[in-house]
Amino acid sequence: MAQADGNCANASGSAFRSDLNNQLSALFTTSSGATAPATTFAYQLWADTTANLLKIRNSSNTDWVTLRGLDGSLSITGDITTTGDVAAGDGSATAPSLSFGTETDCGFYKYSANTIGFATAGTHRFFIGDNNGAIVEDDGGPSLMWRATSPPFTGGATNGLQIMQHGRIGIGNFGSCLSLNRHTSTGNIVRFRNGGTNDVGTISVTTTSTAFNTSSDYRLKENVVALTGAKARLNDLDVKRFNFIANPSVTVDGFLAHEVTPVVPEAITGEKDELEDDGTPKYQEIDQSKLVPLLTAALQEAFAEIAALTTRVETLEAN
């Protein structure tokens, strides 16, 4: 222990010298000890060897404030007020609460309630916290977000990346939002799973092409029978020409999702006129690749009919 009361009382020469040495020892060892000094002063330092922390007495000499670890680690507690309370400063992007060296505009600050912001060169870069009250799809929850004013995948034109605690990622950009690079070899670049263990598809690449693959191994299937009556079902598909409301200048060929549902229901996701919880439309979607088996079977039936008709014509001509 190297602590003293800060006062050298009148005493004989040897006793005074011993007392003075104790005062100097406390001074040079920062009043180090396992317990707090019995006599304290405003702004007094104490090396707490039990907690391994360097502490300072507040201005009213009512409490100890942690400065940093004795091993050099940093502990942030905030500013000491005139009443002796400890209040963390909020700071801002241009003047963070914690900055580094001479770069006073580079560091951490309170972005919003329960949210830590990070700034460099006086500009907000990203935050970790409760989204600043931002609306996120399916309630993404607390997240880490590189952004300016709003989640990058909702309305507006905000570049950014949001990683949500619920396991979702949102990306917004004016160009390519995602770039994937498989180095030097061919194979899967993305793998899709359902339920944690079931592989249901991949995206694979070669040096020249990309393949979008869904599971199709015979070992995953049962009750396999030939597809018949495909031509009649194909005739029930009503092919249309239209433009999307958001792009009126472009006319395309395609289908209306709810009209495909009775014919190839596995090609359609969602229900006709379905709504989100907030009353906005929940639009149906189509996977047109799911129409390929029906198209193939219908074409095979047509080929078979053509072959039969050709044989009949050749027989008639031969007679």
C-alpha positions as MATLAB code, in Angstrom:
seq = 'MAQADGNCANASGSAFRSDLNNQLSALFTTSSGATAPATTFAYQLWADTTANLLKIRNSSNTDWVTLRGLDGSLSITGDITTTGDVAAGDGSATAPSLSFGTETDCGFYKYSANTIGFATAGTHRFFIGDNNGAIVEDDGGPSLMWRATSPPFTGGATNGLQIMQHGRIGIGNFGSCLSLNRHTSTGNIVRFRNGGTNDVGTISVTTTSTAFNTSSDYRLKENVVALTGAKARLNDLDVKRFNFIANPSVTVDGFLAHEVTPVVPEAITGEKDELEDDGTPKYQEIDQSKLVPLLTAALQEAFAEIAALTTRVETLEAN';
ca = [
       0.000    0.000    0.000;
       1.247    3.509   -0.836;
      -1.307    5.854    0.666;
      -1.143    8.821    3.063;
      -3.325   11.596    4.418;
      -1.528   14.446    2.617;
      -0.462   16.114    5.840;
       2.952   16.041    7.609;
       2.343   16.636   11.305;
       4.899   18.173   13.628;
       7.176   15.443   14.916;
      10.746   14.572   15.752;
      13.241   14.458   12.900;
      13.053   10.717   12.201;
       9.266   10.586   12.631;
       8.791   13.618   10.356;
      11.101   12.100    7.776;
       9.121    8.828    7.832;
       5.836   10.706    7.465;
       7.235   12.787    4.582;
       8.490    9.666    2.837;
       4.993    8.157    3.146;
       3.471   11.287    1.558;
       6.000   11.195   -1.309;
       5.440    7.447   -1.808;
       1.678    8.024   -2.102;
       2.318   10.832   -4.560;
       4.746    8.922   -6.779;
       2.703    5.692   -6.766;
      -0.646    7.455   -7.361;
      -2.015    6.348   -3.983;
      -2.008    2.759   -5.202;
      -3.796    0.215   -3.077;
      -6.497   -2.458   -2.900;
      -8.871   -0.074   -1.109;
      -9.531    3.648   -1.499;
      -7.405    6.099    0.479;
      -8.918    6.940    3.841;
      -8.307   10.662    3.289;
      -9.412   12.039   -0.075;
      -9.185   15.336   -1.978;
     -10.926   16.730   -5.038;
      -9.098   15.604   -8.233;
      -6.958   13.100   -6.297;
      -5.698   10.108   -8.299;
      -5.959    6.516   -7.034;
      -4.535    3.382   -8.674;
      -7.156    0.809   -7.639;
      -5.134   -2.415   -7.641;
      -8.200   -4.555   -6.910;
     -10.143   -3.441  -10.026;
      -6.920   -2.667  -11.957;
      -8.231    0.835  -12.754;
      -6.888    4.367  -12.524;
      -9.479    6.642  -10.877;
      -9.817   10.335  -10.100;
     -11.831   12.026   -7.359;
     -14.603   14.284   -8.668;
     -14.641   18.036   -8.107;
     -16.881   17.853   -5.036;
     -14.834   15.010   -3.509;
     -17.868   12.742   -3.299;
     -17.040    9.889   -5.689;
     -14.354    8.214   -7.766;
     -14.459    8.464  -11.576;
     -12.698    5.795  -13.661;
     -10.164    7.122  -16.159;
      -8.603    4.001  -17.661;
      -7.169    0.583  -16.884;
      -3.807    0.265  -15.200;
      -2.756   -1.857  -18.182;
      -3.300    1.126  -20.499;
      -6.809    0.178  -21.648;
      -9.265    3.054  -21.963;
     -12.461    3.388  -19.948;
     -14.929    6.118  -20.892;
     -17.287    7.435  -18.239;
     -18.008   10.958  -19.432;
     -17.605   14.480  -18.114;
     -17.555   15.420  -14.428;
     -20.140   18.072  -13.630;
     -19.874   20.740  -10.940;
     -22.194   18.682   -8.723;
     -19.926   15.668   -8.901;
     -22.208   13.634  -11.197;
     -20.882   11.841  -14.253;
     -22.701   12.736  -17.487;
     -21.619   11.335  -20.848;
     -21.441   13.992  -23.539;
     -23.540   13.243  -26.641;
     -21.120   14.797  -29.096;
     -21.793   15.043  -32.818;
     -20.317   13.976  -36.138;
     -18.206   17.125  -36.285;
     -17.226   16.948  -32.596;
     -17.403   13.310  -31.372;
     -17.517   12.529  -27.651;
     -14.430   10.375  -28.080;
     -11.888   11.412  -30.683;
      -8.373   10.341  -31.538;
      -5.177   12.354  -31.198;
      -5.327   15.675  -33.013;
      -8.223   14.513  -35.228;
     -11.028   15.894  -33.097;
     -13.607   15.225  -35.845;
     -12.860   11.476  -35.978;
     -14.454    9.232  -33.363;
     -17.625    8.040  -31.591;
     -20.676    9.961  -30.464;
     -24.333    9.469  -29.485;
     -26.223    9.284  -32.784;
     -29.678    8.931  -31.220;
     -31.328    7.066  -28.332;
     -29.409    3.861  -27.579;
     -27.368    4.328  -30.750;
     -23.625    4.883  -31.208;
     -22.520    6.874  -34.243;
     -19.108    6.779  -35.910;
     -17.641    9.714  -37.785;
     -14.510   10.442  -39.795;
     -13.461   13.851  -41.092;
     -16.529   15.335  -39.372;
     -18.979   13.235  -41.417;
     -21.306   10.524  -40.096;
     -20.295    7.150  -41.514;
     -22.359    4.464  -39.740;
     -24.114    3.611  -36.504;
     -24.821    0.648  -34.278;
     -28.128    0.786  -32.427;
     -31.887    0.997  -32.657;
     -32.258    2.424  -36.186;
     -33.024    5.925  -34.954;
     -36.701    4.999  -35.197;
     -36.358    4.229  -38.888;
     -38.980    1.997  -40.516;
     -37.430   -1.205  -41.811;
     -39.032   -4.022  -43.751;
     -40.467   -6.708  -41.447;
     -39.148   -4.822  -38.396;
     -35.446   -5.443  -38.870;
     -34.685   -4.394  -35.320;
     -31.416   -2.965  -34.001;
     -28.776   -2.891  -36.674;
     -25.467   -1.691  -37.987;
     -26.073    0.786  -40.791;
     -23.925    2.740  -43.192;
     -26.336    5.445  -44.250;
     -27.158    9.127  -44.462;
     -30.833    9.582  -43.561;
     -32.823    6.370  -44.078;
     -32.479    2.605  -44.571;
     -30.873    2.093  -48.005;
     -33.491   -0.338  -49.314;
     -36.637    1.687  -48.550;
     -37.914    4.889  -50.155;
     -35.582    7.606  -51.344;
     -32.180    7.378  -52.938;
     -29.801    6.685  -50.067;
     -26.603    4.759  -50.727;
     -25.786    2.402  -47.924;
     -25.708   -0.964  -46.234;
     -27.796   -2.164  -43.296;
     -27.125   -5.350  -41.331;
     -30.026   -6.160  -38.993;
     -29.885   -8.277  -35.850;
     -32.674  -10.465  -37.233;
     -30.265  -11.721  -39.888;
     -31.220   -9.491  -42.829;
     -29.125   -7.243  -45.041;
     -30.329   -4.248  -47.048;
     -28.218   -2.575  -49.756;
     -28.938    0.555  -51.789;
     -26.868    2.103  -54.568;
     -27.148    3.871  -57.932;
     -25.100    1.105  -59.582;
     -24.378   -2.564  -58.896;
     -25.512   -3.273  -55.338;
     -23.635   -6.524  -54.913;
     -20.455   -7.862  -56.529;
     -19.369  -11.477  -55.946;
     -16.026  -12.860  -57.087;
     -15.007  -16.517  -56.904;
     -11.239  -16.599  -57.261;
      -9.498  -18.799  -59.852;
     -11.956  -21.721  -59.838;
     -15.447  -22.650  -61.000;
     -18.280  -23.740  -58.731;
     -20.865  -22.330  -56.341;
     -20.672  -18.651  -55.502;
     -23.966  -18.590  -53.540;
     -25.704  -21.441  -51.688;
     -29.343  -21.400  -50.580;
     -30.617  -23.417  -47.637;
     -33.951  -23.900  -45.912;
     -34.242  -25.068  -42.344;
     -30.511  -24.881  -41.791;
     -29.574  -28.193  -43.415;
     -31.609  -28.542  -46.612;
     -29.765  -27.321  -49.713;
     -32.414  -25.994  -52.097;
     -30.354  -24.201  -54.726;
     -27.142  -22.497  -55.746;
     -25.711  -19.877  -58.045;
     -22.614  -21.251  -59.728;
     -20.058  -19.649  -62.018;
     -17.460  -20.646  -64.581;
     -14.872  -18.436  -66.240;
     -17.514  -17.346  -68.781;
     -21.039  -17.902  -67.429;
     -23.439  -18.036  -64.479;
     -26.014  -20.730  -63.667;
     -29.019  -20.320  -61.366;
     -29.787  -23.772  -59.992;
     -32.660  -25.215  -57.999;
     -32.655  -28.662  -56.395;
     -33.736  -31.423  -58.816;
     -32.015  -34.670  -57.827;
     -34.192  -37.767  -58.281;
     -33.293  -38.852  -54.746;
     -35.312  -35.912  -53.432;
     -38.501  -36.926  -55.264;
     -41.227  -39.547  -55.111;
     -44.507  -40.404  -56.871;
     -42.853  -39.627  -60.208;
     -45.214  -40.021  -63.212;
     -45.237  -38.755  -66.787;
     -46.843  -35.366  -67.430;
     -49.870  -35.819  -69.699;
     -52.534  -33.489  -71.018;
     -49.955  -30.707  -71.256;
     -51.253  -29.289  -74.542;
     -54.726  -28.688  -73.114;
     -53.308  -27.038  -70.018;
     -51.005  -24.904  -72.132;
     -53.993  -23.562  -74.019;
     -55.382  -22.366  -70.682;
     -52.422  -20.007  -70.236;
     -53.512  -16.549  -71.346;
     -50.477  -14.722  -72.702;
     -50.728  -10.911  -72.625;
     -48.874   -7.793  -73.724;
     -48.643   -4.918  -71.262;
     -46.434   -2.301  -69.649;
     -45.667   -1.889  -65.965;
     -47.138    1.260  -64.430;
     -43.678    2.324  -63.284;
     -42.310    2.049  -66.849;
     -45.084    3.052  -69.290;
     -42.805    3.408  -72.315;
     -41.839   -0.293  -72.434;
     -44.320   -2.960  -73.620;
     -43.532   -6.593  -72.815;
     -44.976  -10.084  -73.237;
     -46.004  -12.024  -70.176;
     -48.720  -13.212  -67.824;
     -51.003  -11.970  -65.066;
     -50.031  -13.946  -61.981;
     -53.553  -14.788  -60.809;
     -54.431  -16.167  -64.281;
     -51.478  -18.564  -64.167;
     -52.333  -19.893  -60.692;
     -55.053  -22.378  -61.813;
     -52.742  -23.823  -64.494;
     -49.285  -23.874  -62.870;
     -49.763  -22.855  -59.207;
     -46.131  -23.644  -58.278;
     -45.012  -20.795  -60.561;
     -46.832  -18.162  -58.474;
     -46.003  -16.713  -55.071;
     -48.684  -14.842  -53.141;
     -52.440  -14.504  -53.392;
     -54.550  -12.290  -55.641;
     -55.336   -8.894  -54.033;
     -53.320   -9.771  -50.907;
     -52.397   -6.898  -48.559;
     -49.543   -6.231  -46.133;
     -50.363   -5.674  -42.458;
     -50.344   -1.911  -43.044;
     -52.880   -2.179  -45.888;
     -50.459   -1.687  -48.791;
     -50.536   -4.202  -51.676;
     -48.546   -7.411  -51.298;
     -47.895   -8.112  -54.952;
     -47.934  -11.581  -56.512;
     -44.764  -12.843  -58.179;
     -44.055  -15.385  -60.918;
     -41.160  -17.746  -61.570;
     -41.524  -18.235  -65.310;
     -38.963  -21.060  -65.320;
     -41.646  -23.193  -63.620;
     -43.591  -23.052  -66.914;
     -40.822  -24.862  -68.820;
     -41.934  -28.440  -67.924;
     -45.480  -27.734  -69.151;
     -44.191  -26.084  -72.330;
     -41.833  -28.999  -72.976;
     -44.518  -31.639  -72.447;
     -47.005  -29.754  -74.639;
     -44.393  -29.465  -77.389;
     -43.644  -33.193  -77.143;
     -47.358  -33.966  -77.478;
     -47.541  -31.680  -80.512;
     -44.481  -33.385  -82.036;
     -46.107  -36.777  -81.492;
     -49.298  -35.607  -83.238;
     -47.294  -34.154  -86.120;
     -45.370  -37.397  -86.484;
     -48.629  -39.396  -86.530;
     -50.173  -37.079  -89.116;
     -47.036  -37.288  -91.250;
     -47.197  -41.072  -91.187;
     -50.854  -41.021  -92.247;
     -50.167  -38.630  -95.104;
     -47.268  -40.747  -96.314;
     -49.444  -43.864  -96.181;
     -52.242  -42.194  -98.131;
     -49.825  -40.892 -100.745;
     -48.277  -44.339 -101.122;
     -51.686  -45.821 -101.942;
];
